[in-house]
Amino acid sequence: MVLLHEEEEAEMKMAKTHQIVLAGSSWGIRNTFRSLVAILTTLLVATTVYLRQDGRHISAKIKASNDSLSSKCDLFSGKWVFDNETYPLYKEQQCTFMSDQLACEKFGRKDLSYQNWRWQPHQCDLPRFNATALLERLRNKRLVFVGDSLNRGQWISMVCLVDSKLPKTLKSMHSIANGSLNIFTAKEYNATIEHYWSPLLVESNSDDPVNHRVPERTVRVKAIEKHARYWTDADFLVFNTYLWWRRPIMNVLWGSFGDPDGVYKGVEMLRVYEMALRTWSDWLEVHVNRSKTHLFFVSMSPTHERAEEWGAAKGNNCYSETDMIAEEGYWGKGSDPKMMLVVENVLDDLKARGLNVQMLNITQLSEYRKEGHPSIYRKQWDTLTQEQISNPNSYADCIHWCLPGVPDVWNELLYAYFFHQ
C-alpha cells in the first residue's frame, strides 16, 4: 500500500513571534501604530485563532501550548492524578478494534479505577487529546508502530482513541505480510495507523506474528531489511524493543535461517542488544527521509511480577492489586537501566549524525501502575489447568496493560510531540 505524501495545507501552526525594530524617527507615528497593531494581532492569533477544515474547528492553541510545554517542562516527570470526570478517554466496549488480550472489563474485572488516572507533569499540563486534531495531523500520512506486543498495545490504544470519531463506513482494518502488518485506515483522511510485528527490530526466529514462542531465541543482528521495507515511507515511526531481550545470553546467527553454513554463537545479551540497535540506527541514517519522517523510540515498559519489590508478600505479583505504588521514584528490578543507557547512547550518536529520534520515556511513570495490568482478566489462549485456576498468581499477566489505561497516556505524550514537531 502506497500513500501519497502531502503536507497539510491547513496544518495547525502557531503564530511566530516577530521582532519589530524601530530604527529612529523616520518610522513616524503611522508605522509605530502599525507595528503595535501587528504585535497585538500576532498575540491574538497565537492564542485564539481556530482553523476550519472539513467543516470542523481545530484549536490552534494545541500547538502553541506544546511548543512552550516541551521547552520548559519535562513531560515525563510528574504524578498520577485521579480524574473520573474526563477519564477514560474512551469506553472499552465502544472501541471497534479492542484486543481481547487487553479488554479487562470484558473478561470480568470489576474494579475499574485503573481507567481514571491522568498523568500530570510537575511544571505544565499535557494537552487534552483531540482525536479530530490528530486525524487532521495524519491526513494523507502513515503512522506506524514497530515492535512487540507492548508496542501493539500502544497501537490499539491509538486506534481506540480515534475510533469513535469515525463513522463505521469510513474506517477499516486489514493485514498484510502474513499478518505482520496490521493497518487501520481512516478513509475520510486517507490516513493509516499501523502496527508492524518485529519484537527484536532485526530479523529473528520470533518474527512470526502468531507462532513466535521458541525455546532458543536467535537473532540476525546485521539483518533488518526484511522488516524495514514495510515501513520505509512512513511519516511517523514509533519503535520499541525490550521485553524479548530479557535473558542473559542470546543466540546470534551470521548467515541466513536455513543456511547449513550459518554460524551460531551465544553472546551476552547487552552486547547483542547494542549490535541490533546499531543495525537499526544505521538503517535509519541511510534510508529515512529527514524532511518527512518523524521518529520516536518508546523506552522499556515495566513489569510487576514480584510483589516483594513494592513491599507486598513474596510470591505474589500484580494479581488482585487495585492501587498504584505511592513511593516516588520507585523502580522495579524488571526494568534494566543498562539497556536504557544503550538506547540513549545509540540515539545520541544518531543525533550527532544529524538524525533526531525522540525518546518517549514512559518507564518511570509506568512503574507506579502495578494495578494497571490485565492480571487474570483477559482471554486465555490456552486452557487453564486446575492447578493454575487454584493459584491465579501463576497465570496473571503482569506485563501488558488494560485498555483504557496506561498506554493511552503514552499516546497523549506522543500526541504532544506530534504537534510540537
N, C-alpha and C positions, 0 to 999 in steps of 0.2 A: 504494500500500500504506500503510495507516494502522495504527500500533501504539499501543495504549493505554499511556499513561504512568502508571506506578505506582512509588512509592518502595518499594524493597525493605524489607519489614518486618524482615528479619534481616540487613540490610546491615551489614558489619563496622564496628564502632565502637570507637574507643579510649576507654578509661575516662578521664573528665575528672578533673583534679586539683581536689580540693575544699579550700577553705581552712577550717580548723577554728579558730575564735576562742574562747579560753577567757575568759569575762567574769567573773572573780572567783571567790570560793569557793563561790558558790551552785550551781555546776555539780556539786560533790560528786564523790566517788570514783567512783560508778557512771557518771556522764556522762563523766568523764575516760577511764575504761576503754573505754566505748563509742566515744569519739572515736578512741582509739588503734586499736581494732579496725577502725573504718571506714577509717582511713588504710591500715592493712596490707591490708585486703580490696581497696581500690581499686588499690594497687600490684600485688597478686597478680593481679587481674583483667586489668590492663593488659598483663601480661607472659605470662600462661599460659592465659587462657581460650580455648576453642575454640567456634566456633558450628557447630551442626549444621543442615544444610539438605539436603533431598532425600537423606538418608542419608549425607552427606559431612561431614567435619570440616574447616572452613576456619580457619586460624590467624589470630587477631585481632592477632597480633604484626606482620603485614604493614603494617596501617595505622599502628600505633604507631611502627614504625621509620620510616615515610615522613614522619610529622609532624615527627620530630626531624631526619631527614637533610636535608629540604628547607630548614628554617630555619637550619641550622648549616653547610650544605655546598653548594658549587657542584657540582651533578651533572655539569656539562659540562667541568669542569677535572679532568683525570686522566691515566691512561695505559692502554695496552693490555697485558693480561697473558695469556700463552699458557696455555690451560687445555683440555687434551684429555680431561679426565675428566668434566666437566659440560657441555662444549660440543662440538658444536652442540646446540641445544635441541630439534631435530627432525631427521629424516633427509629429504633431498631427495626420494628415491624414495617415501617414505611419505606425502608431502603430496598429498592427492587433487587439489587445485586449483593445483598448481605451474604457473608460466608457463614455456613453452619459451624465452622471452627471458632468463630468469634461471637456468635449470637447467643450470649449468655442468658438473657432473659427468656428467649425461646426455649432454651433447654433447662429451665427450672430455677434460675437464680431469682431469689425474692428480694434481697437487699440490693437496691438499685442506686444507692447514693454514689457509687463509683462514677455515675454518669454526670454528676452535678458539680464537678470540681473545675475551676477556672485557674489557669496559670497567670500569676500576677508578677511581672518583673518588678524589681525593687525601685527603679528610678523612672519608670514610664509605664504606659499601657500598651498592650498588644491591640492592634486594630481589630475591630469586630469582623469576623469572617463574613464576606459578602459574596454569595455564590454567583450572582449575576456579574459582579465586577470581575471575578476570576474567569468566568466563561468569556467575557469580553477580552480579557488579557490573553486568553488562549485561542482566540479566533484565528482560524487558518494555521494552527500550530499543533505540535505534538509535545505532550508532557509524558515522559517515560520514566518509570521507576524500574531500576535494575538491581536485582539482588535476591535475597532469600525470602522465607515466609513472613518474617517481620516486616520486610520491605513491602511484601504483598499485602500485609495488613494495613500498612500506611496507604497503599494504593486503594484498597477497598474503602478505607475511611474517606479518601478524597472523592471517590465516586459517590459515596453516600452523601457527602456534603453538598454536592451539586445536583444530585438525582431529582430532588423534589421540585427543582426549578424547571425541569424539562418535561414536556408532555410525553406520554408513552410512545407516541408515533414518531417522536423526534429524538429518540435515543436508542442505542443498540449495543450489544456486546457480542464479540466473536473472537475466536482464537485461530492462530496460525502457527507455523513452525512446530508442528507436533504438540501443540498445546503450551509451548514455552512462552509465547507472546499472546497475552490477553488484551484486547482492545475495546475500551468503552468509547463510543462516539456520540458526541453532541452534534446532531446533524445540522441544526439551525446555525451553529457557529463554525461548522467544518473543523471542529476541534476534537482531539483524541486524548484520553488519559489511559495510559497503558502500563502493563507490568511485564517485564521480561525475567523469566526464571534463570538465574545464574548465581547460585549461592556462594561461590568462591570467586566470582568475576571472571577468572581464567577458566580454561577447559578443565573438566574433572569427570570422574566416573559417577558423579551425583547430579549430572545435568538434566536427566530426565525429570520432567515436572511432576510425574506421578511415582515412578519406580526409582527412587533415589536413596533408599536405605541399603547401604552396602557395608560389609564388615570391615573392609580396608579402604579408606578414602585415599584416592590418588588424584594428583593434580599435574597438569602440564603447565608449568609456571611461565613458559615463554609463548603460550598459545592463547589468543583472545579473539582472533578474527572471526571464528565460528559464531561467537555471540555478538560481537560488536557490529557486524554488518546489519543487524536488525535495528540498531538504534543510532546509526551514524548521523542521520539527518535530523535528529530530534532537536527541538528548540529549547527544551528544558530536560535535563537529565538528573535524576536523583538516585545515587548509588548507596549501597551498604554492603558490608560483608564482615561478619564477626562470628556468629553462632557456630557455623560449620567448621571453624578452625579450632574449636576448644578441645585439643588433645595434644599431648607432649611431642609426638612425632608424626610427621606427615610423609606419605609416600610421594616421591617426585618421579615423574616419568620424563625422560628425554627420548623423544620419538613419538610415535602415534599409537593410540589404543589399537590393539590387534596386531601391531607390528612385532614379529618374533625377534627383531633385532633391537627393540626398545630397551633402554637401560632404566631400571628402577633403583631408587635409593631412598632409604629413610633419613629424613633431615629434620632437625629441630624446628618445631612449628613456627616460632617467631621469625626465624630466618626465611622460611618458605613464605610466610605472610608478607614479609617485605619484598621478596622477589616477585610475588604475584602483583603486589601493588605497584612495583616499578614497571612491570609489563603494562599494566593498566594505564599508568601515568604517561608512559612513552607513547602509547597508542593515542591518548587524548592530545598530547602535544602535537602530534603529526596530523591527525585527522579531523580534529574539531574545528568548526568554522567559528573563529573567535568573535566575529561581528554578529553572530546569530545565536549561538548556543550558550545557555546559562547552566552552570554546573554546580551540583551540591553533593556533599557526602554526609550521610547520617551516621553519627557516632553509635557506639555499641548500645544495644537495648539491654537493660539489666534483667536478670532472672532473680526469683525469690524462692529458691529451693531448699534453703537451710534456715529454719526459723530461729535457731540459736544465735544467728548473726544479728537479729534485732531484739534479742532478749526473751524470746519465747522458748518453749520446750524443745529440746534436741530431738530430732527425728520427725518433727513437723515441717510443714512448708507453707505455701500460700493458702492451702485449703482452710476454709472457714474464716479467713481473715476478712474483716469488714472495715477496718480503719487503716489509714496510711501511717507511715513511720514519721514520728514527730521530731526525731533528732536531726538538727540542722547539720548538713554536710555528711549525712550517713552514706556509706559506700560499702556495698556488699562484695564478698570475695568472688562473685561471679563475673565482675567487671574487671578486666585486666588493664591497668594503666600502661603497661609496657606496649600493648597492642595499640592503645590510643596514641602513644607517643610516636610509634611507627607511622601511623596515618598522618599525624601532624607534620612530621618531618617530610613525608612524601608531598604533602600539599604545599609546604613551604618551598620545597625545591621547584615544584611546578610554578608557583607564583614568581620565583626568581627568574624563571624562563618565560615569564610573560603570560601565564595562563592561570586565572583565578578559579579555584574551586572553593565554594563557601561551605564551611563545616557547620552542620546543624548539630550542635552539642546537646543532645537530648538525654544524655546519660544521667547526670546528677538529678535533674527534675523528675526523671522516671524512677530513680532509685527509691524515692519515698513511697511509691504507689504499689505496695505489696498486695493490696486488696483489689487491684485492677485487672488481674489475670482471670482467664476462664475457669481455672481450677477444674472441677468436675462438670461444669455447666457448658458443655459443648458436645457436638456429635462425636461419638466414639467410633472410629473407623474399624476397630477390631472388637470382637465380642469379649466382654469382660468376664474374667473368671470369678468364681465365688470368693476366692481369696482376695482379689482386688476389690470386689464390692464391699467386703467386710473391712477393708482398710483404704478409704478414699485417698489418703495421702499418696498411696502407691501409684495412682494414675492421674493425679491432679496436674493440670497444665499450668505451670508457673513461669512459662516462657513467653507465650503470646499474650495478647491483650484483648479484653472485651471491647466491643463497639456497641454504642458510642462509648468513648473513653479516651485513654491516654494518647493513642495515635492521632486523634483529632487535634490535640494541642501541637503535636509535631507539625501537622499541616497548617495550623494557624501561624506557626513560626515561618514555615516555608512561604506562606501567603504574604507575610510581611516583607520578606526578601524579594518576592516577585515584583512587588510594586516599588520597592526601594531601588532595585536594579533598573 
